[in-house]
Amino acid sequence: MIFKKVGWKLFIFLVLYWMVAIFFIVFLLSLGIAFIFYVKDSSGFYFDFIKESIYSLSKAVPGGSILGSGIWIKSWLQEKKDKKSFSK
């Protein structure tokens, strides 16, 4: 997806993109850790999908919001800088 200018569509895209990315990273890490303990201990595979999904979501929402907003602000400032230097 290519955005022509830095606007609200890009902001929403970046925030949602990073929320989803962080959610999957945290969720898959939790699943991997549970799998490692299952292989090492052989006592049974214990992984609560609902609990881990809520935990991953609680980390993804603030992290994705801050990261997406920061990237958007940086690109917005870069666009303003480029317009200013282009007009000189």
N, C-alpha and C positions, 0 to 999 in steps of 0.2 A: 504494500500500500504506500503510495507516494503522495505526500502532502505538498501542495504548491506554496502555502504560506503557513506561518505559525498562528494558529487560531484555536478556537475552542474544540474543534474536532480532534486536532492533534493532542490537546490536553487530555481529553477524555480517553482517547486511544492509549496514550502513554500510561495514564493512571491504571486503566483496566488491564493493560498488557502486563505491567509489573506486578499488579495484584495476583493475576493468574500465575505468572512465573514464580513468584515467591511462594504461593500456595503449593504448587506442585513440587518445588524444591524441598520445602519443609515436610510435606506429606511423604514424599518418597524417601527422604532421609529417615523419618520415623519408621517407615515400613522396612527399610534396609537394616536399621538397628534391631528391630524386632526379629527379623530373619536371621541375623547374626547370632542373637541369643538363642534362637530356636535350634540352629545348627550346632552351636557350642554346647548347650545344656541338654538337648533332646528331651526336654520336659513338656513340650507342647508349644504350639504356636499361639501366643496371646497377642492379639492386636485388635483394639477396639476402634473400628473405622469411624464411628460417629464422634467419639472423643477426640481422636487424632484429627479429624476433619475440622472440628470446632477449634482445636488448638492451632492448626495450620491457618485457618481463616483469621483467628485473632492476631496472628503475626503478619499475615499478608496484607490486611487492610491498612494498618498504619504504615507499614514498610513500603508498600506499593504506592500509597498516596504521596508520601514524602519523596520517594525516588522519582516517580513520574512527574510530580510538580517541579522538582529540582531540575530535571532534564528539560522540561518545557521552558522554565525560566531561563536557563542557559541558552537554549535555542532562540528564544524571543529576544534576549539581549544581543545575541550574535547577529540576528536579522536586523535589529536596529543599528548596530555598529556597521554592518555591511551597507545599509541604505545611506548612512551618514557619510561613509568614506566614498561611496559611489557618486554622491551628489557634489562632492568637492571638485 
